[in-house]
């Protein structure tokens, strides 16, 4: 649970718009905007590397202290959305949202797998991830950065962890069916047996093709001999 905002990000007011924004990106700067409760809409510019480091820590669910140059007040904001270059995949624009800290908001929180499943380690099972994130509702200061899914309890094939089994921080409501499966263990597939079965089937198919070919050749040979015998008889009759 996040009890305080301990991550900050520096920003400056932006004066470049339209086509000039490309010049900012060329300087490794990132254009952004901020809007929300009890604040004016502001166009900003960020240091791309600094934003990237902060984003890795907060994702879209943790509050950030936005420190804007020449402004005394720090704005508590969430990363509301961002745009990526379709070719490079690099973030090229960010929207920050300033929530009302006294009102609950919805946010997407990623799920992080931890622990060691005996069914996977000892029985060769495969962990199937049905959910990688969940939507939650909470006060902005209570939204967790991530929710841990511990798989130590998965001891047999078919074992499951449901949404209702997640360790959710106090004050956080998960907006998901409690009976929905988060992760499960699938039984081990015996690869050797499957390969042997496939090889046997292929051999049978090949033998069947060969036999059909041989029978065809025999029939063709008989026909050829019959034709040769008929030709010899015709020649002898002509001589007579």
N, C-alpha and C positions, 0 to 999 in steps of 0.2 A: 504494500500500500504506500502511496505517496503522501507523506504528511506535510511536506514543504516543497517549495520550488527551489531546487539546488542546481539547476542547469541554466546557464545564461547564453545569450547570443547577441552579438553586436550588430547594429544596422545603422544606416544613414538614410536620410530623406533622398528620394530619387528625383532628379530633374530631367533625365533623359527618357523619352517616350518614342513610340513608333519604331521607325527604322533605326534610330540611334541606339536602341536597346541591344542590337547586335554588337555594337562597339563595347558595351559593358561586358558581354559574355566573352568577347575576345580578350578582355583583360582579366578573365577568370573571376568576374563578378556576377552575382545572381540577382536578377530583378524579382521583386516580391511586392505584395500588398498586405495590409492588415485592416480588418474591419471587425465589427461585433458590438457587444453590449457596452453602452456608455463610452464610446470612443469614436473619433472621427476616422474616416477612411484615409489611409496613408499609403503612398507609393514609396517603396523602400528599395535599397540595394544592399546586398550582403556579400561577404567574402565567401566564395563557393566552398573552399576547403573547410572553413570553420563551420559552415552550415552542414556539410557532409558529416563531419565528426559528431556534431550535435544530433543529427538525424539518426545515426547509428545507435545512439544511446536512448533516444526518446521515442522513435517511431512516430506514429500519429496519435498516440494515446496519452503521452505524458506532457505536462505543462512545461513551458519554457519561459524564462524571464527575458523579454525582448528589451534590450538596452539601445535606445535610439539616440544617436548623437545630437547634442544641443537640446535634449528634452530630459527634464529631471525625473519624470515618472517612468518607472519600468512597467511594461505591459505583460501580464501573464497571458500567454497565448498557446493555442494548440495548432499543430500543422493540419490545416483543414483539407488541403488538396495540393497537388503539384502536377506540372506538365513535364513530359520527357521528350527529348528529341527522338523521332521515330527511327532514325538510323543508328545513332550512337547509344541511345538509351540513357543519356545524361540528363539530369534534371535541369530544366531551363527556366522554370518559373514556379514560385511558391505562393500559396494563399495561407495567411495566418488568420485564425479566428480568436477573438478575445471573448471568452464566455463570462457569464455572471457566476462568480464563485459560490454564490448562495443557491444556485439552481442546478438540478441534476441535468446532465447531458448524456447523449449516447456516443459511444466510441467503439472502434474495433480493436480488440486486444489479441495479439498473437499467442499461441500455445507453444510452450517449450518442453520437449521431451527430456526427461532425466531419469536416471536409475538404470538397473540391469534386470531384464526379464529372464527368469529361469527357463521359461518355455522357449525362448529364443537361444539363450546361451547353451542349454543342456539338451534340448530336444530338436534344435534346428528349425524352429518355427520362424515365421516371417511377420514382422510388425506392420500392420495395415493402419495408416493414418486416415481416418474418415473426416476429421476436422483439423484445420491448422490455425484457426482463429475463431473467436466468438465475439458477438456484439454484447456490450454491457451498458448499464445505465448507472451513473453515480455522480456525486459532486466532482467537479473538475480536479480538486485536490486529492480525491480518493481513487482515481482511475489508475489501476496498476499498469506498469510498463509491459508486463507479460504475465501469463498464468502458467505455473509449472504443472506438468503432467508426469507424475512418478509412476514408472512401469514395473517397479519391484514386485507388485502384487500379481503380475501376470505369470502364473506358474504352469498352466496347461494350455494346450491348443484349444482355441475357442474362447479363451479368457477375454473379457472386455472391460473397458473403463467407460462409464457413461458421464454425461454432463453433470448429473447429480452427484457424482463422485469427486468432482474437482474441488480443490481447496480454494475457495473464493474469499477474498478479504472482506472484512466487515464493512457494511455500507455499500457493497457492490452487488447489483442485480444482473444476472446473466439472462439475456433475452434469447433463450434457446430452449427447445424442448428438453426437460430433464432426462428423458429416456433415450435421447439420441446418443449413439455410440461415438466416442471420441477416438479411441484406438482399440484394436483387437489383434489377437494372435492367430494367424492362419497356420494350419498343420503343415508340416514339412512335406515337400514333394520329393519322392524317391526318383531322382533323376536317372540313376542307373537302370532301374526297371523300365522306365519310360523309353529310354534309348534302346534297350534290348528288344522291347516290344516293337518299336518302330523299325529296327533292323530286320526282325523276323518277318514283318509284314512286307517290307521291301523285297526280301529274298523270295517270298511266295509269289509276289507280283512278277518278279523277273523270271522265275521258273515257269510261270504260266505263259508268259510271252514267248519263251524259248520253245515250249512244247507246241504251242500253236504254230510257230514258225516251222518247226520240224515236220508237223503233220501236213502243212501246206506244201513243203518241199517234196514230201513223199507223193502226195497226190499229183503234183506237177510232173514228177518223174514218171509215174505210171502212165499218165496221159501221153508223155513224150514217147515212151516205149510203144504204146498202142499205135501212135501215129506212124512210127518207123516201121512196125510190122505191116501196117496197111499199105505203105508205100512200096515195100518189097513185093507184096502180093500183086499189086497193080503192075509192077515192072515185069514179073514173071508171066502174067497173063498176056501182056503186050508181045513178049517174045514168042509165045505160042501162036 
